[in-house]
Amino acid sequence: MSNVVVVQNAVEDIATSVAEGMSKATVSNMSDVSLSDVENVANDAYKAYSEAGSALTSAQEKTSAAEKAYKDAMNQYMFQDGSPESYKKMKEAQQALDAAKEEQKAAEKSMEAAAEEAQAAAEAVEQKKDELRRTRHRDTTYVVHCARVECTHGMRESYLALGETHGVKTRQIPQMIIKDTVLDTNIINFGGCKSKENPSLKAAAEEAARKANEEIEKKKGFLDSVIDFFCGNRKIEVTDSLLEQCMGECKACFPVDAEWRRGHRKVFINGEPVLLRRCSVRCIYGGLVTILLSGQPE
């Protein structure tokens, strides 16, 4: 049985649990497939969901047009000429409307099924990632160029990279060492940052509060002014709640002598321990960077 078939079966198991209102299924054979296989199946499910949505929109438009045509034909027959020819057109329009409604009903069912499959596929991806996270701490796989990484405060996943190689390859891919911690050279930024210790997050929250207060001032009326006079000026402040809704710029910063923790104890490149999937490194803003995939072919 191919890995893709295994993943599809896993997704179907989860989809069944979703449809029956059960908790997310635990699929024992998920460990036998790669994250890439699971994501490929998920991408197909998302595409099918998108196509089902387009088909439903088309069916709804067809039904709307058929309803208008039927009303026009009925008005023609009942309030204008009442001829046999008009009656025939009205019946044909009614049949077309019935057919359009059936088509829309089928499209709605397909959309519902596609939505369940897409949801199940997304859950299967997260289930596989959770499995990888659970096993990371004991994984001594060598990490290479283009390994996939995560940050606890990052907006998205990212990758590791090497500008100049260290002269050693694993499976024809440049191998990395524990000194490879330079932002946007080795650790590609995570797009955005949710750490409250990051100054850019506070700046983003202050900007959001400023714009919101400007809009409030523009919309104030006489009653609002009276309320402000007696109750105090009601302004949006930068609170923890607002900070949680904002996103700062990822400026992951590591000390000059920063190293990935728990590198290999016995294998070195140019005197430096090689990087393993179990390794982690912490940004000064509190984000813990960990390795989801080693970068080697799965």
C-alpha positions in Angstrom: 0.0 0.0 0.0 1.5 3.4 -1.0 2.0 6.2 1.5 -0.6 8.4 -0.3 -3.2 5.7 0.1 -2.3 5.3 3.8 -2.8 9.1 4.3 -6.1 9.1 2.4 -7.3 6.3 4.6 -6.2 8.2 7.6 -8.0 11.3 6.4 -11.2 9.3 5.8 -11.0 8.0 9.3 -10.8 11.5 10.7 -13.5 12.7 8.3 -15.8 10.0 9.7 -15.2 11.1 13.2 -15.8 14.8 12.2 -19.1 13.9 10.5 -20.3 11.9 13.6 -19.3 14.6 16.0 -16.6 12.6 17.6 -13.2 13.8 18.9 -10.4 13.8 16.4 -9.4 10.3 15.4 -6.1 8.8 16.4 -4.6 7.1 13.4 -1.9 4.6 14.4 -0.4 4.3 10.9 0.2 8.0 10.6 3.8 7.3 11.8 4.4 5.3 8.6 3.9 8.3 6.3 5.8 11.6 5.8 4.5 15.1 6.5 4.9 15.9 2.8 2.5 13.0 1.9 0.0 14.3 4.4 0.3 17.8 3.2 -0.1 16.7 -0.5 -3.3 14.9 0.4 -4.5 18.0 2.3 -3.7 20.3 -0.6 -5.8 18.1 -2.9 -8.6 18.3 -0.3 -8.4 22.1 -0.2 -8.5 22.2 -4.0 -11.5 20.0 -4.1 -13.2 22.2 -1.4 -12.4 25.3 -3.5 -13.8 23.7 -6.7 -16.9 22.5 -4.8 -17.4 26.1 -3.6 -17.2 27.4 -7.2 -19.7 24.7 -8.4 -22.1 25.7 -5.6 -21.9 29.4 -6.5 -22.5 28.5 -10.2 -25.5 26.4 -9.2 -26.9 29.2 -7.0 -26.6 31.7 -9.8 -28.3 29.2 -12.2 -31.2 28.8 -9.7 -31.5 32.5 -9.3 -31.7 32.9 -13.1 -34.2 30.1 -13.4 -36.4 31.6 -10.7 -36.5 34.9 -12.6 -37.2 33.2 -15.9 -40.1 31.3 -14.3 -41.6 34.4 -12.7 -41.4 36.3 -16.0 -43.0 33.4 -17.9 -45.7 33.1 -15.2 -46.5 36.8 -15.4 -46.6 36.6 -19.2 -49.1 33.8 -19.0 -51.3 35.0 -16.1 -51.4 38.7 -16.6 -50.8 39.2 -20.3 -51.9 37.0 -23.1 -52.8 33.7 -21.4 -52.1 31.8 -24.6 -51.2 28.1 -24.9 -47.8 29.1 -26.1 -47.2 31.2 -22.9 -48.5 28.3 -20.8 -46.0 26.0 -22.5 -43.1 28.4 -21.8 -44.2 28.7 -18.2 -44.2 25.0 -17.7 -40.7 24.7 -19.4 -39.5 27.4 -17.1 -40.8 25.6 -14.1 -39.1 22.4 -15.1 -35.8 24.3 -15.6 -36.2 25.8 -12.2 -36.9 22.4 -10.6 -33.8 21.0 -12.3 -31.7 24.0 -11.2 -32.9 23.5 -7.6 -31.9 19.8 -7.8 -28.5 20.8 -9.1 -28.0 23.3 -6.3 -29.0 20.7 -3.7 -26.4 18.2 -5.1 -23.8 21.0 -5.1 -24.6 21.8 -1.5 -24.1 18.1 -0.6 -20.8 18.0 -2.4 -19.7 21.2 -0.7 -20.6 19.8 2.7 -18.6 16.6 2.0 -15.7 18.6 0.6 -15.7 20.8 3.7 -15.6 17.7 6.0 -12.7 16.2 3.9 -10.8 19.5 4.0 -11.3 19.8 7.8 -10.2 16.2 8.3 -7.1 16.8 6.1 -6.2 19.9 8.1 -6.5 17.9 11.3 -4.4 15.1 9.8 -1.6 17.6 9.0 -1.7 18.9 12.6 -1.8 15.4 13.9 1.4 14.6 12.0 3.1 17.8 13.1 2.2 17.0 16.7 3.7 13.6 16.3 6.9 15.2 14.9 7.0 17.6 17.8 6.6 14.8 20.4 9.5 12.8 18.9 11.8 15.8 18.4 13.5 15.6 21.8 15.1 12.2 21.1 15.7 12.6 17.3 19.4 12.6 16.4 18.9 13.0 12.7 21.4 15.3 11.1 20.0 18.7 10.1 20.7 20.1 6.6 20.1 23.1 4.5 16.3 23.8 4.1 15.3 22.1 7.3 11.8 23.3 8.4 11.7 25.2 11.7 9.1 26.7 14.1 9.1 29.5 16.7 6.7 29.6 19.6 6.1 33.3 18.9 6.4 33.2 15.1 3.5 33.9 12.7 4.5 31.0 10.4 6.9 28.1 9.9 10.2 28.9 8.3 13.5 27.3 7.1 17.2 27.0 7.9 19.7 28.0 5.3 23.4 28.1 4.5 25.1 30.7 2.5 28.5 29.1 2.4 28.6 25.4 3.2 30.8 23.8 5.9 32.2 21.4 3.3 30.2 18.4 4.5 27.0 17.0 3.0 24.4 14.4 4.0 22.5 12.8 1.1 24.0 15.5 -1.1 22.7 18.4 1.0 25.0 20.7 3.0 25.0 19.9 6.7 24.6 22.4 9.5 26.3 23.0 12.8 25.2 24.5 16.1 26.8 27.9 15.3 24.3 28.4 12.5 22.1 30.9 14.3 22.2 34.1 12.2 18.8 35.6 11.5 17.9 35.7 7.7 21.2 34.0 6.9 20.7 30.7 8.8 17.3 31.1 10.4 14.9 32.7 7.9 12.5 35.0 9.8 9.1 33.8 10.8 7.2 36.7 9.1 5.7 38.2 12.3 6.2 38.0 16.0 3.7 37.6 18.9 6.1 38.1 21.7 5.2 41.0 24.1 8.9 41.4 24.7 9.4 42.5 21.0 9.5 46.3 20.8 7.9 46.2 17.3 4.8 44.4 18.8 4.2 47.3 21.2 4.8 49.8 18.4 2.2 48.0 16.3 -0.3 48.0 19.2 0.3 51.7 19.8 -0.3 52.5 16.1 -3.5 50.4 16.2 -4.7 52.3 19.3 -3.8 55.7 17.7 -5.8 54.9 14.5 -8.8 53.6 16.5 -8.9 56.7 18.7 -8.7 58.9 15.6 -11.7 57.1 14.1 -13.6 57.4 17.5 -12.9 61.2 17.5 -14.2 61.6 13.9 -17.5 59.8 14.8 -18.2 61.5 18.1 -21.4 63.5 18.4 -22.8 65.9 21.0 -24.0 63.1 23.4 -20.5 61.5 23.3 -18.9 64.8 24.3 -21.3 65.2 27.2 -20.5 61.6 28.4 -16.8 62.3 28.1 -17.2 65.4 30.2 -18.9 63.6 33.1 -17.3 60.2 32.8 -13.8 60.9 31.5 -12.4 60.6 28.0 -12.9 57.1 26.8 -9.8 56.1 24.8 -8.4 52.8 23.6 -5.3 52.0 25.6 -2.5 49.6 24.9 -3.4 46.6 27.1 -2.4 42.9 27.1 -5.7 42.2 25.3 -4.7 44.6 22.5 -1.2 43.3 22.3 -2.5 39.8 21.8 -4.4 40.9 18.8 -1.4 42.6 17.2 1.6 41.2 15.3 5.1 42.7 15.5 7.9 42.2 13.0 10.1 39.1 13.3 13.5 40.4 14.4 14.7 37.3 16.1 17.9 38.2 17.8 20.4 35.8 19.2 23.6 36.6 21.2 26.8 36.7 19.2 27.9 33.5 20.8 24.5 31.8 20.5 24.4 28.1 19.7 21.7 25.5 19.2 21.4 23.4 22.3 22.0 19.6 22.4 24.2 19.3 19.3 26.0 16.0 18.6 28.5 15.1 21.3 30.8 13.0 19.1 30.4 14.3 15.5 32.0 17.6 14.5 32.5 19.8 11.4 35.5 22.1 11.6 35.6 21.5 15.4 31.9 22.4 15.9 29.2 19.9 16.9 26.8 19.1 14.1 23.1 20.2 14.3 20.5 17.6 15.2 16.7 17.7 15.0 16.5 17.5 18.8 18.3 20.9 19.0 16.6 24.2 19.9 17.7 27.9 20.3 15.9 30.7 22.1 15.5 34.3 20.8 16.2 37.2 23.2 12.4 38.0 22.9 11.5 34.6 24.4 10.7 32.6 21.2 11.9 29.0 21.2 13.0 27.9 17.8 12.7 24.2 17.2 13.3 21.9 14.2 10.1 20.3 12.7 11.8 18.5 9.8 15.6 17.9 9.3 15.6 18.9 5.7 16.7 15.4 4.5 14.3 13.7 2.1 11.5 12.1 4.2 
